[in-house]
């Protein structure tokens, strides 16, 4: 399995709207693309991204296909209205906490 890791910071003043978007659109959209959300971490303090989240796909080709889709571009563009400092990377899924 391959894992998509993403990090970002929530824009000040948009916390409620952000959490509503993630629960109602972003998470379900990932599932629709074949990316199974696996974890989400919130940094309460420290100099790290506020959010670290991940999702897995069966293989690299299906994950790359999902990330090249119009649906993913739309989801990501919508997410970027609520967050800053977005980063993503693909890693081999180890089953535990990953950076």
C-alpha positions in Angstrom: 0.0 0.0 0.0 1.0 3.6 -0.6 0.3 6.5 1.7 -0.4 10.1 0.9 0.8 12.3 3.7 -0.4 15.9 3.9 0.4 18.8 6.2 -1.0 22.3 6.5 -2.0 25.1 8.9 -5.6 26.3 9.3 -6.2 29.9 8.4 -7.0 32.1 11.4 -10.7 32.7 11.8 -11.7 29.9 9.5 -11.5 27.0 12.0 -15.2 26.2 12.1 -15.6 26.4 8.3 -12.5 24.3 7.8 -13.6 21.5 10.1 -17.1 21.5 8.4 -15.4 21.3 4.9 -13.1 18.5 5.9 -15.8 16.3 7.4 -18.5 17.0 4.8 -16.4 17.3 1.6 -12.7 16.6 1.8 -12.9 13.2 3.6 -15.7 11.9 1.5 -14.0 13.1 -1.6 -10.9 11.2 -0.8 -12.9 8.1 -0.4 -14.6 8.7 -3.7 -11.1 8.8 -5.3 -10.1 5.5 -3.7 -8.0 7.1 -1.0 -8.9 5.7 2.4 -8.3 8.3 5.2 -6.1 6.6 7.9 -5.2 9.3 10.4 -5.3 13.0 11.3 -3.1 14.6 13.8 -3.5 18.1 15.3 -0.5 19.9 16.7 -1.6 21.8 19.8 1.8 23.6 20.4 5.2 23.7 18.9 6.8 24.8 15.6 5.3 22.2 13.3 2.4 22.1 10.8 -0.9 22.3 12.6 -2.4 19.3 10.7 -0.8 16.1 9.6 -3.2 13.7 7.8 -2.9 10.7 5.7 -4.7 8.3 3.4 -3.8 5.0 1.7 -4.4 3.5 -1.7 -3.8 0.0 -2.9 -0.8 0.9 -5.2 1.2 3.8 -6.5 -0.4 3.9 -9.9 -4.0 4.2 -8.5 -2.9 6.9 -6.1 -1.2 8.9 -8.8 -4.2 8.5 -11.0 -6.4 9.9 -8.2 -4.1 12.8 -7.6 -4.1 13.7 -11.3 -7.9 13.7 -11.5 -10.1 16.8 -11.8 -11.9 15.8 -8.6 -8.6 15.9 -6.6 -7.7 19.3 -8.1 -11.1 20.6 -7.1 -10.8 19.2 -3.6 -7.3 20.6 -3.1 -8.3 24.0 -4.5 -11.2 24.1 -2.0 -9.0 23.0 0.8 -6.5 25.8 0.0 -9.2 28.4 0.8 -9.1 27.2 4.4 -5.4 26.4 4.9 -1.9 27.7 4.3 1.5 25.9 3.9 0.0 22.9 2.2 2.5 20.0 1.5 2.0 16.5 0.3 4.2 13.5 -0.3 3.8 9.8 -1.1 5.4 7.1 1.0 5.3 3.4 1.4 2.6 2.7 4.0 4.1 1.3 7.2 0.9 1.1 9.3 2.2 3.4 12.0 2.7 7.1 12.5 4.6 8.5 9.6 6.3 11.8 8.7 
